[in-house]
Amino acid sequence: MITHPRTEELVESVRLWIDEIRPTLDPRNAFLARVAANALATVAREITEGPAAEAAAVAGMAGVLGHEGGYAELNAELCARIRSGELTAETPGLLAALTTMARDQIAIDQPSYRPEGTAPPAHP
Amino acid sequence: MEVDVRAGLEKLAERLGGQGAKVTEAGRLSGGASMETWAFAIEAPTGLERLILRRRSAPFDEETARSVSLATEAALIQATAANGARVPTVRHVCDAADGLGEAYVMVRADGETLGKKIVSDPRFDAVRPQLARQCGESLVAIHRTVPPPGLKLKAVDGVAELDRYEEVYRATGAERPILELAFQYLRKHVPAPVEPTLLHGDFRNGNIMFDAEKGVVAVLDWELAHIGDPAEDMGWICTNSWRFGRPDRAVGGFGDYADLLAGYADAGGRAIELSRVRFWQMLGSLRWGVMCLTMYLSWRDGITKSVERPMIGRRVSETEADLVVLLEEGL
């Protein structure tokens, strides 16, 4: 893809513009504009971090399932084998793979979210 | 038919305050697509009354709905109040003569309901260590209340709740391995049945009004009241989605399991094991995850247009990040 600008830079420029006009909006639209800006921030993170996260998920799922494949195919098979009861929380490697997938996804979707098990903030 | 709420309140002022009573202020506070909350005050010969109107603004079928009617809500608030629960004071349940549709009026209470403030505002630093215990105490008065006869309350247990949300999840067509694993795990760990009690049904930080000195003022938002396992109300307030950035404090982001359970036991509640609370807590994360999926679907299917909805779909990963830790720890 061309680099002047890169896709994530285009997205970032729109996000910054939304933030700029937010103070001029009525409360309801100001709220929605903040949501819209957050959505674009997620898009930008998905563009930059998504490929590595997907590659890690594919590797993790392939390890659990014992064969290679594409993301959608492995994900569907993983769901089916968990649903059937063949794979459980005790299956070696399954929770570790799912934990990596969850961490990578939250880093894209909601990086400020503090999941279960997170230590208290240093300066609460 | 569009209801003129302001005109309705003027009429209501005379009914509640006597002839010559006037509405001195009225403003809509919040509410979703189907529910409105209005703050208003009436000036009557007997004095000034600060009140809250809660009214439904969309058609409602109590048979099929998840929530109860507003009349049922009001009756439960009154019944639990008579039993010593900290709840709002119901002033009036509206009827056809009021022209406000399905609605009731409460006395306006003072306090904080924003979960984030309870968790992190220094104003609550002093009282915060007592709140989990007070929440346990508050639940005893609710769970002990025998619902007034004739109310249509649904009964739910762990299996029914898993069935319900798995059906919803399957219908979304989403394929999320962590949600799949949580369903399978919880099905294997459904706690033994207990004698069901009245439940608030949405007992979480955000639906409880707190005072910076006294703690719990009132338990609000009764629309999801039902009959079930008392640990369900405890598990929901422990679900990390309602800890507002303080996952280290299991109860609502302000307290510990031990204080919640001790407050419940010391107020005379039946003993509840922590693992039972954790079952409902994990089911709470799973349920919230599925609900986030359905909120995205309402946008995809063109039912709602707000940009908020698809973004809520990306909050499923919050519940997944919580669920993998809970699955690792066990109940």
Interface residues (C-beta under 8 A of the other chain):
Chain A: L32 V35 A36 N38 A39 T42 M61 N75 A76 L78 C79 I82 R83 G85 L87 T88 A89 L94 L95 L98 T99 M101 A102 R103 Q105 I106 I108 D109 Q110 Y113 R114 P115 E116 G117 T118 A119 P120 P121 P124
Chain B: S120 E175 R176 P177 I178 E180 L181 F183 Q184 Y185 N240 G245 R246 P247 D248 R249 S306 V307 E308 P310 M311 R314 R315 S317 E318 E320 A321 D322 L323 V324 V325 L326 L327 E328 E329
